[in-house]
Amino acid sequence: MGGLAEQGLRLAHYGALLCLFGWPSFRLLKLRHLVWVSQDEGRAALTLVAISAPLLSVALMLVSIAAMMGAPITSLDWPMIEAMIIGTEMGMAFLIRLALLIAGLCAMLASRAGREATLIAAMCFAGALLTLSWSGHAAATEAGLGLLHRLNNGVHLLATSLWLGAICWFLMLTVKAHRQPDLIPALPLLRVMHGFAPLGVGLVAAAALTGVINAQLIFGLENSVAVLATPYGILLIAKVLLVGIMLAFGAHNASIGRRAVFDPRRETAEPLNALSRLRRSLAGELLLAGGVIGLVAVLGTMSPMMM
């Protein structure tokens, strides 16, 4: 039963968890003081994602158990499911993830009470994201090195999530500035986007470094030539290429923002022209991010040495 069903669920599951942490966390880190960014911005969509995330997690767990058992999902019975959930690290991580996702949803629904509830929700979703390191390739590494692998993968996921959260926020704000220029001031928005650059560089560096460490722990960089000749290696190359193109988009975005902030005349008298270019670039970057998440979903089900 694994195959496309499992990979599709992994894609949706990863995307949901990355969104749940990245969106509110970036709001708290960089946008909380902006009066023109509503506290309720994106709340309805994020609530739908938060509701779907536990359901996706349950579905993925069942499909994964069926794949490990080599049996159709309809043949699973409760003793078999209970044994896999209670008796394995992956199962315990699933239970913790489910509890954190539900707690995060409850905190998010109560977040009208203040910033503290939003912070609690973000922390719950961060914990849920970290539990992904107890499945897939990171879970295959044992002993002390296994803990290092899980922690490293956790940092990789958190940095990636914040980066994607920034892309989603800035894309949404540039679209809103285009449709409702009286509500979102163009030049202040450009200044905020330019001010994100140092944090953005740090997040990209953290994601890149932890990604290299993950590769070393999964197959050993000294085996790269052999691995890159496998289906796993080909998809890994595709992932690295997509990430590289995303970095090029990010550099392009930074260049537009820098010119618009420090010399508005180069972007004409209307900063909205710069935002229009950024909107298209951010949309392309987000599409590439979707491709990367899709490749990660597939790579997690493959062996690096598969010939």
Salt bridges, closest charged atoms under 4 A:
ASP40 OD1 - ARG43 NE 2.93
ASP40 OD2 - ARG112 NH1 3.34
GLU41 OE1 - LYS176 NZ 2.86
GLU89 OE1 - ARG150 NH2 2.96
ASP263 OD1 - ARG265 NE 3.49
GLU267 OE2 - ARG259 NE 3.34
GLU267 OE2 - ARG277 NH1 3.18
